[in-house]
Amino acid sequence: MFSSLSKMTLARAALFQDAPVYVQFYVTARCNLTCEQCNIIYANSDVREATLDEIKLIADNFAKMGVAIVLLTGGEPFARKDLPDVIRAFESRGVHVRMQTNGFATEDQIARAVEAGGKDISISLDSLQPATQDKINGAFNESWHQALKAMALFTKYLPQKDSFASLGCVLQPQNMGDIEDVVRFGSAISWFTSLVPAHVSDYGHPRGFRSFDQSLRFKRDEYPIVDSIIERVRGMRKEGYLLFDSDQYLDDIKRFIRNEPIEWRKHNDNVCDTPNLYFSLLPNGEFAPCCDHRLDNSYPAYDRAFPDIYRDKAWRKEVEQVTRACDGCMYGSYPEMTISMRFMAAKLQRIGTFLTSPPAKNWPISYEDLLTKAESIRNERRDRPPSRGKSSKVIDIRNA
């Protein structure tokens, strides 16, 4: 799945922790959903989108720098009509592309994206209950069903070999009882699941991605419920279910929801690894340390001098002034990249996931079959932790 360039960067990062493994490129701020836990469409609405010519220059620079993976996200990346050309710009230069979507792409868009080289996909799914998902997505009816339709299409067009598919699941008070079901569903269709706890800030301390919705904060009496969820999914991973998250990451979810110091940065003087292992790009192509923070000065990644700027000591001190003041996040990809490169157990786990024992894929899977699998899992008689403000009534998802 990874190019020679990507493999070389991953190998160097595993040895020295100083290679740009991963870049999140917010290619657009546009989105057709207003998810409760996401603020990025507002945070990035003040900047334009990079042109395709600028993106080709970014891809040239990334190849020169040895960037292994670029995540194309947003907003909703499929809102860009030129997304296949964006994918091709990076893949043709040996930079592996991962795509993150809410599932509203058409069949033609999905087919063209895969044909352009996009064989690594993540779709947001927070529940197997349509009403819960639709509410989380901003009260958009049919968004849950649309996500399943997109999953079916990706299993149709993605090759069974050298492809990767995952579900991004945000753990929040309103879906605590749904997490195990999502993991079971993902495993049943050969998709990994990755958890991200909801991130909440306030208007006095705004950060790029974090929601201002205070109802997404966990209450003290919900901490034991989250602990039980974390231990259950950890056990499921050991049983063979396709949970992507490492032990260190799962432990830090418990700390994060309690507002306790997280520990995934402890091998790097309690500072994250941006820009060493990862960083972000705003929609206009400018460097940002991550999705939560920006620099005061502008550094476009399409500038031909960007590879030299990236290694400049003075510039890195400018970045460190931001990162050292940050108390950390649990956005999934950032901590897991650090954990994978600095924690031996996680490093071995990742080798197994991507190189030695990838799961067999039972693709393609029709939308109707996905509905059947989801309904079967949703109706299993198992103890489920309570979700805040949700009835335990079983719902027929075909008619919801």
N, C-alpha and C positions, 0 to 999 in steps of 0.2 A: 504493500500500500504506500509506503514512504519511498521517496526518490533517494538516490545516492547522496545528494546534498543534505536532505533531511536526516538521513541515517548518520552521516558524519557529524552534523551538529548535535544530534541527540547523544552520540557517543562522547563527544567532547564535553558537553554539558554534564553528563554523568560523571566524568572524571574531574573536571575543573570548576564546574558551576559558573562558567563565564561565557557561555555561548547563547545567542538569542534564539531560544527554542520556539517561543510562542508569541504571536502578536494578535491582539484583538483589534480588528479594524471595523469601526462603526460606520459602514459605508453609507448609511442614511439615517436621519432622525425620523423619517416618515414611518408610520405604522398604522394598520387598520384596527388595532386593539388599544385599549387603555388599561392594561393590567394593573391591579391594585398594588402589587409589590414593585412596580417598575416606574422610575421617574425619568428614564434616559431620553424619551422623546421630547421632554421639556428641557432637560439639561443641555441637549445638543441642538436645540432648535435655532440657536443664534449663529450657527455656522453653515456655510454652503456645502454642497457635496463636491468631492473631488471629481474632476473630469476623467474620462477614460485615458486620455493621453497622460495625465498626471499619475494615474494608477499604474500605467505601464512603466513610468519612471520609478515609482515606488517599488514595483516588482524587480526592476533592474537593481536597485539599491539593496533590496532584501536578498537577492541572489548573491550579490557581492559580499554582503555581511554574513551570509550563511544562515539566514532565518529558516527554521525547519517547518513551522506551521503557522498559517495565518487563518484566524477565525473571521469569517465574513458575517457580521451581525448588524444590528441596527438599534432601534427601529426594526423594521422588517426588511431584510436584504432583498427579498423578491419584489419589493416595491420599485427597485431599479430595473428598468427594462433592459439595461445592458449587463445584467448580472452574469450571463454566460461569458461575455467578453472579459469581465473582471476576473472570473474564475480562470479562464484560459491564460490571462496575463501572468498569473502567478504559477499555475501548473506547468506552463510551457518553459518556465525558468527554474523548475525543480523545487518550488516552494509548495508544500502540501496545503491544500485548501480544506478547511472544515466550514460547514454552513450551519447556521442556527436560525430556525424559522418557527413561526407560530402555526404553520400548516395551511395557510390560505393561498398557497401557490396553485396555479392551474396545472393540468397534466402536461400541457405543452411547455410551461416554464420548468417543471421538474425534469422532463425528458431532455430539454436543452441544457440545463445545468449539469446533469449527469454526463451528457455527451461531451461537454466542455472540460470534464475532468473532475467535477465535484462528486466524490465518492465517499464522503464522510459527512454525515448529517446528524443534527440534533434537533428534536422537535419538543416543544414545551408540552408537558402533560402533568397536571397536578392532582388529578382525581379520575376515577372511573365513573363518577356520577356526573352526567351532563350538566345538571343545574348548578352544581358546585363549580365546575370548570367555567361555565359561562359567566357566573358571578365574579370569579377571580379575574377573568379576562375583561372585566369592565361592563358586565351585563350585556354581552354580545351573544344573542341566541344562535344556536347551532355551531358555535366555535368548537365545542368538543367533537361533534360529529365531523366537522371540517378537518380537524387534526387527524382523526382516524382515516379519513379519505386520503389525506396526504401520505400517511404511513403506508397505506396500501399501494399507492402509486410509487413511492420510493422502493418498496420491495419488488415492484414490477420492473423498474428501470436500473436499480443498483445491481452490479454484478455480485454474485454470491461470494466470489473470491476477491480479495483485495478491496473490501469496502467495510465501512463501520457505521453503525447506526445506534443512536442513544436517545433516551428520554431525559429531558431536563425537568426535574420536579422540585418546586419550591415548597419547603416545609414551613407551614404557617399555622396559627391556631385553628383556622377554619378547615383544615384538611388533615389533621393528625390521624384520624381513623382511616384515611385513604392511602397512606404511604405504602404499607405492605402490599395492598392490592396493585398499586402501580408497578412495584418491583416484580410481582408475580406475572403481571400482564406483559411487561417488557421481556422477561425471560421466556415466556411462552411464545413470543414472536421473534426471538433471537436478537433483541435490542437490549443494550445495557441501560441502567438507570443511574443517574447522578443526582444527589440531593444538594440543595442550596437553602440554607435558612433565610427567611425573610430579613432584609436589612431595612432598618427604620432610623430616620433622623428627625430633626425638627427644624423649623424655619430659622432658628438662631444659629444652626450649624449645618447648613445645606451641603450635601455631597451629591455628585453627579447621578449616581444610579439609585440611591436610596429613596424609599417611599417616605412621605410625610404622614401616612395613615397610621396613627398611633394604635389602632385596634389590631395591628399586625404584631405588636410586641407580645411576647409570652408573659403570662402572669406567674407569680411564684408557685401557685398550686398546680401549674401546668408543667413545671420543670420535671417532676418524676414521670409524667406521661411521655415527654420527649425522651427522657433517658430510656424508658422501656422500648420506645420505637427504635432508637439507635441500636440498642442491644439486640432487638429482634432482627433488624435488617443485617446487622453484622453477622449474626448466626446464619441468616439465609445465604449470605455470600459464601460462608464456609460450607454450606450445604450444596453449593453449586449454582445458586441464583446469580443472575448477571447484574450485580451491584458494582459500579465502578469505584466507589469511594474507599480510600485507604483507612486503616485503623486510626492513624494520627488525625486525619481529617474528621472522622466520626467523633473522636474524643473532643476535638475542638468545637464541634457544633454544640455540645453540651455546655462548654465554657462560654461560647459566644452568646447564647440565648440568655445566660445569667449575667451578662456584662462583665465576665471575668476575663483576665488576660488570656489570649490564645497563645499556643505554644509552637505552632508550625514554623515560626520565624526564629526559634531559639538557637538554631545552628548558624544564624547570620546576624548575631548581635541584636536580635529582636527587631530587625528591619526587613522588609520584603525584598525580593530579588529583582525588582525593576530598577534599572533597565537591563541588568545582567542576563536574566533568563527570559524575561517577558516585558512587554509594555503595550500601550494602546495607541491607536490613531483615531483622532476625531474625524467626523465625516469629510472635512476639508483636507484631510491628509496630514494634519499637524500632529506632532508627537504629544502624548499625554502619559504620565507615569502609570495611570490605570483609569478605570471608568469613573472613579470618584473624584479624581484630582486633575488639575491642569497646572502648567507652568505659566508664569507671568509673561515670558517671552515666547515668540513663535518659532518653531523649528519644523518646517514642512519636510516630510519624509521623501517628497519628490525632488527636493533640492539635491543636486548631484554631489554636494558636499556632505550630505547627511551621514554616510558611512564614516567619514572622518570626525564629524561632530559626535557621533555615537561613542567614539573612543576617547574623546577629549576629556581630560581630567577636570577642567573647570566646569564644563557642562554637567558632568556627573555630580559634582558638588552642588550644583543648582538643583538637580533632581533630588539629591539626598536631603536637602533642606525641607522638601515636601514629605518624603517618605519617612524620615526619622520622626517627624511630628505626628504621623498617623498611628492610631492604635490598632490598626489591622482590620481585615475583612475575612469573610468566608464565602467568597464568590465562586468557589469551585475550582476553576481552571488555574487561577493564580496560586492559591495555597497548594493545590495538588502538583503543580509543576515544581515548586520548591520541595515539597515532601518527596516527590519521585526522584529528585536529584540529590537530596541531602539525607534521606532516611533509607537505609539499606533494605529493610523489609518491603517498603513500598516500591523501591526500585526493582526488586525481584518480581513483585506482583505485576508491575507494568510490562516487564519482559514477557511474562506468561500471557498477559492479556493480548498483546499485539504481535508477538513474534512466535511463541512456541505452541500455544494452545487456544487459538481463537475458536469460538463456538461454531458448530455447524448451523447453517441458516436454512430454515424451512420456508424459503421464499419461492415464488411470490405468494402473497396472502391477500385475498380479496377483502374489500370493505365489509361485506356481509360476514365473512369468517372472523374478522376482527371484532365485530359486534358480538358474535356468539362467544368468543373467548372472553371478552370483557364482561359480558353478562354472567357467564359461568363463574368467573372469579369473584365478581361482585356479590353473587348469591351464595358463595361458600359459607358454611356454618362455622365461623371462627370468631373468637373473641377479638374485638377491635377496640382500640382506645377511643375515648370520646373526642369528637371534634367540637370546638366551641360553637354553640348556637345551632347545632345540626341535629335533625331527627335521625334516628337509627332505622327508619323505614326503608325497606328494600324497594328499589325502583326498577321498573322495566325500562332498560336503556334504549330499547328499540322504539319505544313510543314516547320517550321523555321529551 
